[in-house]
Amino acid sequence: MRSDLDSNSTQANNKFSLDNFKRTLRDFLIYSLGEPMIRQLEKLIGRYSLIGNTPFFEREQFDWVPDLEANWKTIRQELDVILKYRDDLPNFQDISPDQGYKTSKDDLWKTYFLYGYGIKAEKIAIAVPKLLG
């Protein structure tokens, strides 16, 4: 009977060690390798940006701003439809847990993607036909 107890204990310790290893490896990859690489990439993007690298831009720099401003009521109407389901929308920290701690510690910061990596969210387009139709 003692050997069964020792066997179960060893299995639990191995699982615990594997979980620790996975967590440590993940943290190393994200924070020791990934984060510094992203910071360097951000510097390059800023340096070679065609529109500059300032915290704020003038509206005249973007030819699409007048269309956005002219259609703000339509955009707002479609947003109001989406907000009826606010509680069902994913929280930011659920979509991006590595950044969520910087943004929100509650369930008030919601996400709703229209495009991701240049790809239109087709199922979302149905909910916002004037915006993405």
FENRA-V951116 format. One record per pair of residues at least 24 apart in sequence whose C-alpha atoms are under 10 Angstrom apart, sorted by the first residue. I is the first residue (numbers start at 1). J is the second residue. If there is no record, write none. Layout:
# FENRA-V951116
i:j
I:J
I:J
This chain:
# FENRA-V951116
i:j
27:98
30:98
31:98
71:130
71:131
74:128
74:130
74:131
75:128
75:130
75:131
76:131
77:128
77:130
77:131
78:127
78:128
78:129
78:130
78:131
79:127
79:128
79:131
81:127
81:128
82:112
82:124
82:127
82:128
83:110
86:110
86:111
86:112
